[in-house]
Amino acid sequence: MSSESTDASLPPAATNLPLKAPLQFCSIPEVAHQQQQERLRLLESVVVHANDSVIITEADPIQSPGPRILYVNDAFTRVTGYRAEEVLGKTPRILHGPKTDRATLAKIRLALQTWQPILVELVNYRKDRSEFWVELSIVPVADSTGWYTHWVAIQRDITERKLAEEEFRRQHLRRQVFADITLKIRQSLQLEDILQTTVDEIRQLLDADRVLIHNLQPDNTTWIVTESLQTGIPSLLGQTLPLELFPAEQRIFFNQGQVRVVPNLDTDEAPSQLKEFLQHFQVKARLVVPILQRDQLWGLLAVHQCTQPHQWLQADIELLQQLADQVGIALSQSQLLAAALESEQRFRAMANSAPVLLWMADIDGQLNFFNQSWLTFTGRTLKQELGQGWAEGVHADDYQYLIDTYSSAFQLRQSFQIENRLRRADGKYRWVLNTGTPRFHPDGSFAGYIGSCVDISDRKQAELKLLRALEQEKELNELKSRFISMTSHEFRTPLSTILASSELLEYYSHLWSDTEKQEHLKTIQIAVQHMIKMLDEVLMLGSAEAGKLSYRPTWFDLEGFCHTLVTQIQLSSTHHLVNLSFNCLMPKAYMDEKLLRHVLNNLLSNAIKYSPVGGVVLMEVSCDEQQMVFSVKDQGIGIPSADQCRLFETFHRAANVGTIPGTGLGLAIVKQCVDVMGGRITVASEVDVGTEFRVTLPLISSHLLPGV
């Protein structure tokens, strides 16, 4: 494509790749045509036989319709089902579909507009429109003049990993929701609340269209007493299923605890009348489990999908059975509590045997009853707890919030629920879920409150661990992204330098003098040394974070060490002046010479890097009998105050570094080394004035060690 057809904001692109020659990225000098073709054939062989999909497109247009596909390898056709001729000349947008994340596509578009490499994960679609997850790496390719001409995308199928992650998330969600639903069911004292909570939570968990509960009537018909619906789904609430829709054999089937699993109602062998009834209410698939109360069928818990057939997972079936069991238990408890409320004496007797902590309040709000479980938990007598005595066991940080919540609910005659800490008999505070419900006499008059406390400390700890795990995972993902971004950016420049110099030597060395050849060899050596330094930093940081960075102190000539270090730094920098001020009377020091060299070398190199040409860098060394202080000062660009608190974080660089190269690892490693040596490092800096780093290390005098 010509430069006239290119977006004016983009670098001019070279001639596009021919569709029949997918790997010709730029023109080749005639004198090296044969050698270049051989190199391209080798590169093409690698791409063709790669396990990951490779896609090469034009450089532009970035906006719709997007750059055209010029090449795909065999792996692409295996994964997507498209033949090469079906995609050449089209854009990668043919792989997108309804679940392809638009925010991720926007990130890709921004990277393309700024000619930056990018690594993302997103959903793509095969030719048959089936979904698959990919890890997509996109990098720009430039020609010999430096103009960007193409994009190369490497697409790795990560569907299995994503499915495993989703299944793990779903399993964790099932366990959590089961615990929450169970807790809500057990806490409620009202049958209607128990049933409504159950259907609402199950519908959300299973993303179902309809969840309902049948109650078996004395005449063996069933009545739909509770329901939860998606928007637009017809209601069955209040419907009665006559005997012909619920015959004796089905009652026997469910009374035995059996489950009815119907992935597709159209192919199910259910009685025709029942199928017609369900189809009238748009049911496509259903899952029905019995609710047993004292081994007798109380009713049915049913889940409907009304838009399409559905393959029920075994985990969902088991979860529904467990919840139905909990409903059965809660029904029994609800009936027991209702009966107990008819008689205060009977209620107190039952309350004292309940495993939860129960309390009651009179119409004035004063607590006048605590069951035996409460007294056992707190280790106090009923007399001690009555009135306001119970407040002595509430954690001081939770007391006022508890009182305010209770008082507000009491005035409005409303239920309340709060989490607070309560002191146990052994003196330890435990988290409890404190629930209060207003009581009313048969004539409707207010009778006070009844409440319960359930120990939820284990759940709170589990939530805290989960939050910490999620935070650690987030930090690891951020660290991974920053590491990939750093390495891809920092390694590209020296690799490009090495490639360019080696190619020049390969094709033109016979035309050059020895001096010219040595210059290119030196360029290669410098680039290799730069890469080795970056790898050493990464390895050293890894050792430090893994706790494998060892401290090996020895006696050495400190003054000679400092002079040698400054001299070496000065030789490597011809545009800056490096001075040393040594103000220490101790001839020798007992330290780790290797770690100290790494710390000072990094600080001096940074001082030179961020100083203007002709700038002066000063290293001062002072000591007393207990510690040694190394100060490195420069007259450079300085560090913004907002960045100073994050200087020693991995991969962090100050906002004002501009195009000055760096990895963001140096100061993080310096901090690790200083910590290992038992010292501390501080920084004082002002933008456009300069920066001073001070490293303070503990010192062992020679007279303190025998034989020295």
Secondary structure, DSSP 8 states (H G I E B T S, - for coil): --GGGS-TTS--------TTSTT--S---GGGHHHHHHHHHHHHHHHHT-SSEEEEEES---STT---EEEE-HHHHHHH---HHHHTTS-GGGG--TTS-HHHHHHHHHHHHTT--EEEEEEEE-TT--EEEEEEEEEEEE-TTS-EEEEEEEEEE-HHHHHHHHHHHHHHHHHHHHHHHHHHHHH---HHHHHHHHHHHHHHHHT-SEEEEEEE-TTS-EEEEEEEE-TT----TT-EE-GGGS-HHHHHHHHTT--EEES-GGG----HHHHHHHHHTT--EEEEEEEEETTEEEEEEEEEE-SS-----HHHHHHHHHHHHHHHHHHHHHHHHHHHHT-HHHHHHHHHH-SSEEEEE-TTS-EEEE-HHHHHHHT--HHHHTBTGGGGGB-HHHHHHHHHHHHHHHHHT--EEEEEEEE-TTS-EEEEEEEEEEEE-TTS-EEEEEEEEEE-HHHHHHHHHHHHHHHHHHHHHHHHHHHHHHHHHHHHHHHHHHHHHHHHHHHHGGGS-HHHHHHHHHHHHHHHHHHHHHHHHHHHHHHHHTT------EEEEHHHHHHHHHHHHHHH-SSSEEEEEEE---SEEEE-HHHHHHHHHHHHHHHHHTS-TT-EEEEEEEE-SSEEEEEEEE-SS---HHHHTTTTSTT---TT-TT----S-HHHHHHHHHHHTT-EEEEEEETTTEEEEEEEEE---GGGSTT-
